[in-house]
Amino acid sequence: MESQTTCPWCESDIIWDAEIGPEKNCPHCENELSGYRTLEIDLDDEEMEDQHVDPNESDWDDDDRGILRTTREIAANSSLQAILNEQFEMPECTNCREYMVEAGMQVVGEDGHFESKVSPANGLPLINKSFKVIWYVCPTCYRTDSYLDLLDRKQLLDALTPDI
């Protein structure tokens, strides 16, 4: 003979055999069937009066992540989208997978403190003594990444490939 039980978690019908006995866990959601727990809170009349909220008193803006920050983030997202639309590249942040914003360009090696490696294939330096790096910043987690400028990437590819 078979009996039927309904899982209180996922509300699936569970049919079990009387010879084997009832299931201890739901085969669908894997939750414990006998341990369905509810939380009951009894409030006294005094506690109910304490729950009254004065409309003139509000601490919604005390939280750092409150509505003011949310409104600010929404406003920033619209200008962020305009900036991203103008970028040539949109790298993805490795931490949070959001698109990164181009923060600026840095010139490295202008003062002669950079020494480039030379390619053994053709004797050219891998990158010039003075090269440019494009910096990107993630607007969500503030991680920064840098990439070679397009012209310096071409220089690197030319140095890595033998004369073709």
N, C-alpha and C positions, 0 to 999 in steps of 0.2 A: 504494500500500500504506500502511496506517495502523499506527502504533505506539502503544502505551499506556504512560503513565508515571503514577506516583502522587506527588502533592505531599507532601513530607515535613512540611510545616507544617499543612495542613488535611486531608490524607489523601484528597483528591479525586482521582478518576481523570481523567487528562488524555489525550485522544486527539489526536494530531497527525499531519499528513500528511507523508509522507516527501519529497515534492517541495518543501515549504516549509521543512521542517526542524523540529527540536525547539523548543518554546516556551522562552523565557528566563525568563518570569515566569508564575506560576500565574494563569489567568484568573479564578479564584474569589477567592483571598485576596491577589493581587498581590505575593506574596513571590517572591524570587529562587529559581528551582529548582536552579540549579547551585551555588549558594553556601550550601547547607544546612550550617550551622556547629554543631559540637558542641564542648563544652568537656571536656577530659579532665584530671584532676588525679591525679598519682601521689604518694602519700604514702609516705614512708619509714617504717621501723619507729620511728625516733626521733620523728617527727612524730605518729605514731599514739599514742605514749605521752603526748605533750604534750596530746593531745586529751582525756585522761581528766579527768573533772569530779569534783571532790570534793563530795559532797553537803552538807558543812558550809560550803563556800565558795560563795556565790552572789552574783552582781552583778545579779540581775534587778531589784532595786529602785533601782539607780543611775540608771536612765534616768528623765527627767522624765515621760515618757509611759508608764511601766511599769504594772504591774498595780495598784499602789496608786491611781493616778489613774483608771484604768478603773473600779475598784470605787467610787471616789468619784463618778464621773460617773453610774454606774448608780444609786447612791443618790439623787443629785440629780435624776435624770430622774423618779423616782417622785413626789417632792415638787413638781417642776416641772409635772407633768401635773395634779396637784391644784390648783395655782395657776391654770393655764390654764383649767381647767374652771369656775372661779369668775369669770373675767374677762368683762366685757361685750363687749369687742372683742379680737380676736387678730390684730393686724397681722403681716404676713410681713416678715422682714428682707430688705432689698434686696440685701444681700451674699451671704447663704448660704441664703436661703429657709426658714429655721427660724421658728417662731412666736416672737414677742417677748413678754416678761413685763412687765406693768405695774409700773413702779418707784415711781411716786408722782405727786403733783399739785403744781404750782407756781403760785402766784398772782403775776401780772405786773401792774405798774402801780399797786400799792397806794400807793406813795409819791409818785405824781404825775409820774413820769419817763417816762410813755408818752403819746404823742399819737396818737389814732386818725384815720385818713383818713375823710372824709365821702363817702357815696354821692351821686353827682350825680342819681340817679334819684328819691330821696325826701328827701334831706337828713339822713338818719340816719347816725350813725357806723357804720363797718363792724363794729367790735367795741367793746365798752365800754372805758372807761379802765382799769378793773380787770377782768382776765379770767383764766381758769384754763387751764393747759396740762397735759395728761396726758403723762408721760414713760414710754417703753417702752425696755427694754434686751434685746438678743439674748443668750441664755445661751450661745450657741456662739461668736460672734465679737465680742461685747460692743459692738456698734454701738448707738447710742441714737437714738431718733426721738421727736418730740413732736407731739401733736395737740391741737386745741382741745377744750375740754370740751363736752359735748352742748348745754348751755344757750347757750354762746357760739357754737356752730355755728348754732343757731337764730337768734341775733341777726344773724349774718353773712348768712344766707339772707334774713332779713327786710329787711336793708339793701340787698341786691342786687336784690331783686324789687320792682318798682313795685307800688303798691296794686292788688290784684286783687279 
